[in-house]
């Protein structure tokens, strides 16, 4: 049990959950805070997610992905009672820390996570360079290799020269449809 002597004041802690139950744990925990009058000890529960762009059926879709599957962040003051409420929430397997003593998360790390969560426009990251040979991993030109001819960062597209019928043909694909060789 977390003893009063290790009373840190308000801080962020990480709880481990069964993977896939993060939102369920958050919902349960928020209800428990309410029903057990813990608002003065447990302040906030976050399931860190970020927006990612994926290709589904040839279309770009934005999906919310968990940054840390199986983990939930809780902003709280650790006392025996608050520790007990969190620890005994269904699907919580424990706190991250030494033994039963939860370890507070560095506030800078929390700030980084919140920044990642708050990003609305997913970035088109392309660490490709002109002339580099890449493999097309998705779409109509799947499994073709080719040289990068041009990069359009704004649109998230990349021009690749692929060899078809013995001649070089430029094809335009999405950043997400190519991989480094």
VOKOLKOL-7706 format. One record per residue (C-alpha): residue in three letters; chain; x, y, z. Coordinates in nm, 3 decimals. Example, Ala and Ser with C-alpha at 12.3 -4.5 7.8 and 13.67 -1.06 7.14 Angstrom:
BEGIN
residuo,cadena,u,v,w
ALA,A,1.230,-0.450,0.780 $
SER,A,1.367,-0.106,0.714 $
REM end
This chain:
BEGIN
residuo,cadena,u,v,w
UNK,A,0.000,0.000,0.000 $
UNK,A,0.111,0.357,-0.063 $
UNK,A,0.175,0.499,0.282 $
UNK,A,0.100,0.858,0.387 $
UNK,A,0.473,0.918,0.432 $
UNK,A,0.518,0.888,0.055 $
UNK,A,0.259,1.157,-0.004 $
UNK,A,0.380,1.342,-0.316 $
UNK,A,0.096,1.587,-0.361 $
UNK,A,-0.070,1.607,-0.698 $
UNK,A,0.111,1.431,-0.983 $
UNK,A,0.054,1.216,-1.290 $
UNK,A,0.082,0.841,-1.256 $
UNK,A,0.062,0.558,-1.505 $
UNK,A,-0.168,0.263,-1.456 $
UNK,A,-0.137,-0.056,-1.652 $
UNK,A,-0.454,-0.206,-1.799 $
UNK,A,-0.542,-0.506,-2.007 $
UNK,A,-0.479,-0.399,-2.367 $
UNK,A,-0.796,-0.288,-2.539 $
UNK,A,-0.961,-0.189,-2.208 $
UNK,A,-0.806,0.158,-2.180 $
UNK,A,-1.130,0.349,-2.256 $
UNK,A,-1.330,0.109,-2.042 $
UNK,A,-1.091,0.170,-1.748 $
UNK,A,-1.115,0.546,-1.796 $
UNK,A,-1.496,0.532,-1.796 $
UNK,A,-1.509,0.304,-1.490 $
UNK,A,-1.256,0.510,-1.302 $
UNK,A,-1.441,0.837,-1.367 $
UNK,A,-1.761,0.675,-1.235 $
UNK,A,-1.579,0.545,-0.926 $
UNK,A,-1.428,0.889,-0.853 $
UNK,A,-1.783,1.026,-0.855 $
UNK,A,-1.948,0.748,-0.655 $
UNK,A,-1.670,0.732,-0.395 $
UNK,A,-1.630,1.109,-0.358 $
UNK,A,-1.268,1.111,-0.471 $
UNK,A,-1.277,1.438,-0.669 $
UNK,A,-1.034,1.597,-0.421 $
UNK,A,-0.778,1.322,-0.478 $
UNK,A,-0.821,1.199,-0.836 $
UNK,A,-0.849,1.479,-1.089 $
UNK,A,-0.805,1.355,-1.441 $
UNK,A,-0.781,1.034,-1.641 $
UNK,A,-0.627,1.030,-1.990 $
UNK,A,-0.592,0.759,-2.253 $
UNK,A,-0.313,0.906,-2.470 $
UNK,A,-0.404,0.887,-2.839 $
UNK,A,-0.277,1.060,-3.149 $
UNK,A,-0.414,1.104,-3.497 $
UNK,A,-0.244,0.901,-3.768 $
UNK,A,-0.309,0.894,-4.138 $
UNK,A,-0.352,0.551,-4.294 $
UNK,A,-0.449,0.425,-4.632 $
UNK,A,-0.766,0.214,-4.635 $
UNK,A,-0.899,0.092,-4.967 $
UNK,A,-0.678,0.339,-5.151 $
UNK,A,-0.814,0.636,-4.951 $
UNK,A,-0.649,0.840,-4.680 $
UNK,A,-0.822,0.805,-4.348 $
UNK,A,-0.733,0.962,-4.016 $
UNK,A,-0.744,0.719,-3.728 $
UNK,A,-0.692,0.773,-3.357 $
UNK,A,-0.424,0.540,-3.231 $
UNK,A,-0.325,0.477,-2.873 $
UNK,A,0.024,0.609,-2.809 $
UNK,A,0.079,0.360,-2.525 $
UNK,A,-0.153,0.061,-2.561 $
UNK,A,-0.227,-0.087,-2.220 $
UNK,A,-0.155,0.233,-2.027 $
UNK,A,-0.375,0.504,-1.881 $
UNK,A,-0.258,0.828,-1.716 $
UNK,A,-0.412,0.943,-1.389 $
UNK,A,-0.362,1.282,-1.227 $
UNK,A,-0.404,1.230,-0.854 $
UNK,A,-0.280,1.266,-0.500 $
UNK,A,-0.180,0.921,-0.380 $
UNK,A,-0.329,0.826,-0.043 $
UNK,A,-0.426,0.480,0.078 $
UNK,A,-0.785,0.551,-0.023 $
UNK,A,-0.716,0.698,-0.368 $
UNK,A,-0.462,0.424,-0.444 $
UNK,A,-0.725,0.167,-0.351 $
UNK,A,-0.994,0.324,-0.573 $
UNK,A,-0.766,0.324,-0.879 $
UNK,A,-0.603,-0.012,-0.810 $
UNK,A,-0.939,-0.186,-0.773 $
UNK,A,-1.096,-0.046,-1.087 $
UNK,A,-1.190,-0.339,-1.313 $
UNK,A,-0.921,-0.426,-1.573 $
UNK,A,-0.648,-0.226,-1.397 $
UNK,A,-0.349,-0.452,-1.339 $
UNK,A,-0.146,-0.205,-1.135 $
UNK,A,0.049,0.117,-1.110 $
UNK,A,0.385,0.172,-1.274 $
UNK,A,0.634,0.208,-0.991 $
UNK,A,0.847,0.018,-0.744 $
UNK,A,0.653,-0.249,-0.563 $
UNK,A,0.320,-0.097,-0.469 $
UNK,A,0.447,0.262,-0.464 $
UNK,A,0.342,0.448,-0.779 $
UNK,A,0.617,0.656,-0.943 $
UNK,A,0.510,1.003,-1.059 $
UNK,A,0.565,1.080,-1.427 $
UNK,A,0.795,1.367,-1.517 $
UNK,A,0.576,1.673,-1.596 $
UNK,A,0.782,1.735,-1.912 $
UNK,A,0.682,1.393,-2.039 $
UNK,A,0.315,1.468,-1.971 $
UNK,A,0.352,1.797,-2.161 $
UNK,A,0.496,1.605,-2.459 $
UNK,A,0.212,1.355,-2.453 $
UNK,A,-0.048,1.633,-2.436 $
UNK,A,0.124,1.805,-2.727 $
UNK,A,0.110,1.485,-2.931 $
UNK,A,-0.257,1.441,-2.842 $
UNK,A,-0.344,1.796,-2.936 $
UNK,A,-0.206,1.784,-3.286 $
UNK,A,-0.507,1.810,-3.516 $
UNK,A,-0.343,1.804,-3.855 $
UNK,A,-0.152,1.480,-3.892 $
UNK,A,0.189,1.545,-4.041 $
UNK,A,0.295,1.400,-4.372 $
UNK,A,0.636,1.282,-4.274 $
UNK,A,0.855,1.180,-4.558 $
UNK,A,1.211,1.093,-4.491 $
UNK,A,1.266,1.008,-4.855 $
UNK,A,1.526,1.172,-5.075 $
UNK,A,1.540,1.219,-5.451 $
UNK,A,1.719,0.937,-5.625 $
UNK,A,1.658,0.693,-5.341 $
UNK,A,1.526,0.350,-5.439 $
UNK,A,1.198,0.260,-5.269 $
UNK,A,0.946,-0.023,-5.278 $
UNK,A,0.579,0.046,-5.338 $
UNK,A,0.391,-0.147,-5.071 $
UNK,A,0.030,-0.057,-5.146 $
UNK,A,-0.202,0.038,-5.429 $
UNK,A,-0.203,-0.053,-5.799 $
UNK,A,0.178,-0.048,-5.825 $
UNK,A,0.230,-0.268,-5.518 $
UNK,A,0.561,-0.463,-5.521 $
UNK,A,0.726,-0.238,-5.781 $
UNK,A,1.063,-0.085,-5.692 $
UNK,A,1.156,0.254,-5.823 $
UNK,A,1.367,0.567,-5.784 $
UNK,A,1.222,0.871,-5.612 $
UNK,A,1.186,1.147,-5.870 $
UNK,A,0.996,1.408,-5.673 $
UNK,A,0.843,1.473,-5.331 $
UNK,A,0.531,1.680,-5.272 $
UNK,A,0.524,1.739,-4.895 $
UNK,A,0.210,1.952,-4.902 $
UNK,A,-0.001,1.679,-5.059 $
UNK,A,0.185,1.387,-4.903 $
UNK,A,0.264,1.243,-5.246 $
UNK,A,0.581,1.108,-5.396 $
UNK,A,0.676,1.054,-5.762 $
UNK,A,0.850,0.725,-5.826 $
UNK,A,1.007,0.609,-6.155 $
UNK,A,0.913,0.245,-6.202 $
UNK,A,1.024,0.022,-6.481 $
UNK,A,0.726,-0.106,-6.679 $
UNK,A,0.752,-0.292,-7.010 $
UNK,A,1.118,-0.204,-7.030 $
UNK,A,1.069,0.169,-6.987 $
UNK,A,1.079,0.408,-6.692 $
UNK,A,0.736,0.543,-6.606 $
UNK,A,0.666,0.804,-6.338 $
UNK,A,0.389,0.704,-6.097 $
UNK,A,0.251,0.916,-5.816 $
UNK,A,0.185,0.740,-5.488 $
UNK,A,0.108,0.840,-5.134 $
UNK,A,0.392,0.862,-4.878 $
UNK,A,0.217,0.581,-4.694 $
UNK,A,0.233,0.356,-4.999 $
UNK,A,0.611,0.338,-5.020 $
UNK,A,0.882,0.194,-4.799 $
UNK,A,1.257,0.232,-4.788 $
UNK,A,1.443,-0.063,-4.934 $
REM end
